[in-house]
Amino acid sequence: MSATSVRRMLVEMKYSLQSNRKKREGHQHPDQDGQFRHISAGLEARRRRAEPAVLVNTKKKEVLGNLKNAGNT
């Protein structure tokens, strides 16, 4: 299927190109210290019972600055 055919079909279905927008990151979670205390308590309990524990640090994708991406999606 050609790009022209796809474009025509998308226009017929009322789709349109959307430009990327800048996004400002929000603030830290208000009780972040409480989250770490909860994790620490769970790890300490496992350590006392001689059970293994795996701690995985995951984070959402972060914006590295106030940069503009001029692409379309």
Stockholm file with secondary structure:
# STOCKHOLM 1.0

chainA/1-73         MSATSVRRMLVEMKYSLQSNRKKREGHQHPDQDGQFRHISAGLEARRRRAEPAVLVNTKKKEVLGNLKNAGNT
#=GR chainA/1-73 SS CCHHHHHHHHHHTTCCCCBCCCCCCCCCCTTHHHHHHHHHHHHHHHHHTTCCCCCCCCCCCCCCSSCCCCCBC
#=GC SS_cons        CCHHHHHHHHHHTTCCCCBCCCCCCCCCCTTHHHHHHHHHHHHHHHHHTTCCCCCCCCCCCCCCSSCCCCCBC
//
